[in-house]
Amino acid sequence: MQLDFTHHQSAHCESGVASNLLKDKGLNLSEPMVFGLGAGIFYVYLPFLKVSNAPGLSYRPMPGWIFSRMARRLGIKIKRRKFANPAKAQQQLDENLKQNIPSGLQVGVYHLPYFPDDYRFHFNAHNLVIYGKEGNEYLVSDPTMEGVHRLTEKELERVRFAKGVLAPKGHLYYPTYVPAESEIDWTQAIRKSIRKACNDMLAPVPIVGVKGMRTVAKAIAKWPGKVGIPKANYYLAQMVRMQEEIGTGGGGFRYIYSAFLQEAGHKINNPALLELSKEMTEIGDLWRDFAVNASRVYKKRSNQGDVYNTLSAELLHLADLEEAFFKKLKKAV
């Protein structure tokens, strides 16, 4: 049982799965367009929530929100289900495959056998598509991978019912209605999505958006004195991991959002978005520089003196740049 489904590699799992599922339904939506319409660019600092014994930090909205927001903008209907019983979860997935429905799943990363060891992490908000089954093996399209993979029934059950923060609980989803491209009001959808992203990043809350970035920057300067050098370095390592490896969100998300602005600018004939796309790429480069400098600190390869204050100042500068950027972007739409 193998569906006629085409695997496309992407930079981020949720936007990649959404793009692949919609392409399968005849709506050719790029990953950047999915990400942008879902207002996927975000930042939140949750010091009261520990993830792998480090303060919680996310560069993206809650799992599922990108696809749901994008669907709402375009008039797409999505069916979602969670399960308490693994057997019922497998039964529903098998039934979907019999009905020729490729299905998105939220899973835990740690026990995915095809993931490299360096990327094994207790992170339960990964997304992939099941597009077939042969014997007791499911055919897996994981958009973060170059090719397709297979998981046994037991292996898939283990990752679908991973424990911990953001436990997937067998979460399964798929589009049930997709409008034709000509039926979509692209100007309204793009403008509303951009305003949502701007409002999130400029939110008047100390742990969200650019204000959240400033809160983290000040915390970095205090970590060595507050928790000691070894733990401060561990916090930095976890931050970089969420930013550039597991969570994608630092430079990676800026590059995706830049591509969205470029595509959106052409689609609705807004030259200002094309210029802002270039600026977002430059900010993405600085996020990558920040990640490299932070990694040098926790790997003890930095030759700078006051490393934590230097990193703090770097992140404060990024916050200033992004505040100015999102104010200009809001005016552009």
N, C-alpha and C positions, 0 to 999 in steps of 0.2 A: 504494500500500500504506500505509494509514493505520489504526492500531489505535484502538479505542474507549477512549481514555485521556484523563482530565481533568487539566488543568494547574492546580495550586494554588501560589500564591506563598508563600514562607516567608522566615524571617530568616536561616537557615543552610543551606548547600547539602546537606550529608550527611543531616541530620535531615529536611530537606524532601524529598529524593529518597526516603528510606526511607518517609516518611509517604505520599507519592504512590504508590509502588509497592504498599504494603500496602492503601491505599484501593482501588486497582485490583483487588486480590484479594479485596475484600469485608470487610477489617478496618479499620474507621474509627478510625485512631489519629492523634491530633493531633501536630503537630510537637513541642510541649513534652513530650508523653508519650513520644515516641520519644527525644528528647534526654535526658530524665530517666532512663528505663529503661536507656539506654545509658551512664549516668554520664558525660555529655558535659562536665560542668564540671571544669576541670583547669587546671594551671599548671605550666610547666616552663621553666627557664632553662638554655640550652646555650651558655655563652660560648666553648666550644671549637669550636662549629659556626657558621660564618659563612653567613648568608643575606643576599644582596645587600650583602655587605661590612659587615654589622652582626652583633652577637652573636645567636645563635638564641634565639627566644622563642616559646613556643606556649601558647595558652589552651585547647587541646583535645587529646584523645588522638590517637594515630596514625590516619591516614586508614583508614576502614573499621571501626574499633573500636566506634564508637557503634552502628552498624547491627548488627554482630556480637554485641555484648553484649546489646543489646535483644532480638535474635532468640533468643539462648540463654535469656534469662529467660522468654520467652513460648513457647518450643518451635517457633519458626519455622526452617525450613531454607533456607539461602541457597547458591546455586551461584556460585562465583567462578572466573574464569579470567584469566591473564595470557599474553601472547604475545611471542615474539621476532620473529615475522614479521608485518608489517602486513597483508599479503594474507590471511593466515589469520584475523587479528583481524576484518577486514571480512567475511570469509566467515561467521564465527560470528555476527556481529551480524545479517547479512542472513538467516541461517537462523533466528535467534530471531524476527525480525519475521515471517517466513513462518509460524512456529508461534504467532503472536499473543502473543509475549512482549515487552512493553516492557522495555528493559534499562538499568540504571544503568551509567554510565561514570565513571571517574576521569580527569580531563584537566588539562592545563596551562592557566592563565588567559591568559598573555601573548598568544597568537595567536588568541584567540576574537574574531572580527571584530565581534560585536555588543556587546562590552564597551566602555564609554567609555574614552577614552585615559587618563584619570586613574586608572583601576582596572587598567590593564595592568601586570602585575607577574609576575616569574618565580616563580610559585607553582603547584606541580604537584599539589595536593590538592583541586582543585575537583571537584564532582560534578554530573551532569546525567542526564536520561533521554532515550533515543532511542525514539520511539514510532511511527515510520513512515518511509517513503521514497518520494519521487516523482522518477522519472528518476535523476539522480545526486546528488540533494539529500536529506539526512536531516532529519527533523522533530525539533526539539529542544525539550524541556521543561526549561528551566533554572529551578529554583524560586526563585532569587534575582532573577529578572526578572518583570515584570508580565505579559508575554505570551510566546507561543512564538516560536521562531526556526528558521532553516534553516542547515545547513552542507553544503557540497559534500563529496564523498568525500575530496578532497585536504585540505580544511580540517579535516575531522574526524580524518583520519589524522595530521595535523600536531600536533594538540593531544593525541591519544591516545598519541603517541609523543614527547612533549616530553622534552627532556634536562634533566639537573640533579638536584638534591636531590629525593627522593621521586618519581623518574621513574615515570609511570603504567604503562608497558609494556603498553599496550592493555587495562588492567584493566577487565573487564566482570563485572557481577553482577546477580542477579535472584532473587527468592524462588521456591522450588520446592514448599514446603508451608507453608500458613498455617492455624493452627487457628481454629475459631470462637471468638468472644469469650467465650461461655459455658463453654468448655473451659479457660480460662486462670485460674490462681490469682493474682488481681491483688494480693492482700495480700502474699503471699510475694515476688512479682516486684518490687513497689514497695519493700518493706523491704530486700531484698537490694541493689537498685540504689542506694538512698540510702546504705546502709552502705558500699558500694564508693566512692561519691563522697566521703563523709566520710573514709574511710581514705586516699584519694589526696590530698585537700587537707590532711590532718593528718599526712602521711607524715614520718617522722624523717630526711629527706634534705635537705641544704642547697639543692638546686636544684629541689625539687618542692613544690607546694602553697604554703601560707602561708610556709614556710621559704624557698622559692624567691623569693617576693615580697620577703622581707626581704633576701635576697642581692642582688636587683636594686636595691632601694632604696639599699643601701650603695654599690653600684657607680655609681649615678647621681651621687652626691655626689663620687665620685672621677674620673669621666670627664673633666671639663674639665682637671684637672691631669695626667691620665694620657695622654690622646690629643689634647688641645687643644679649644678651643671649637667650631670648625667640625665636627669629627668627632663631638663630644659631641652637638651639635644634630642631626646626621645620625642618630645612634643613637636619639635621642628621636623623630625623625620616623618611623623604621622601626618603633619600638615602637608608636606611635599607629596606624600603618598596619595592623600586625598585629592590634592590639587592636580597632579600630573600623571598619576598612574591609575589608581582605582576610580577616582571621581572625575577625572578628565578636566575639572572645572577651571583651572587657572588660564594659562595661555591658550590651551586647547579650545575652551568654550569661547574665548574672545575671537579666535580665528573662525570658528563656526558662525558666530554672530556677525562677524565682518562679512562672511560670504552671504549670509541672509540679507544684510543691508544692501549689498551689491545687487543681488538678484531682485530684491524688492524694489530698489530704485529703478531698475530697468522695467519691471512689471507694471509699476504705477506711474512711471515717467516723473520721478522725483530726483533731480540731480544732487540735491543736498545729501541724500542717503548714500550716494556714490562716494562723495567726499568724506562723509563720516565713516564709511566702510574702511577707507585707508587709515583713518585715525585709530580705529579700533584694532587694526592689525598691528600698528605701532605699539599700542598699549599691551597687546598680547605678547609682543616681543619682550617688553619689560617684565611681564609676569614670569616668562620663562627665565629671564635673568635673575629674578628674585628667587625662583626655585633652585637655580644652580648655586647661587650664593648661600642659600640656606643649607643646601646639601653639603657644601664645603665645610660649613660649621660643624654639623653633626658627624661628618666623617673626619673631622679634625685636620682638614687640609687648607683651612683659611689662613692667609698670612696677614690679615687685618688685625688691628688691636682690639678695639671696642666693638666686637662683632655683633652682639645682640642689639645694641643701640643703633648700629649701622643698618641692620635688617629692619628694625622698627622704623627708622627714617625712610627706608626704601618703600615699605608698605604704606606709610603715611603719604608719600609722594604719589603712589598709585591711586590711593583714595582721592586725592585732590584732582588728579587727571580724570578719574572716572566720574567724579561729581560734575566737573565742567562738561565732560562728554555727554552725559545723560541729560543735562539741562539743555544743551544744544540739540540733542536728538529729539527731545520732547517738543521743542519749538519747530523742528523740521516737519512734524506731522500735525 
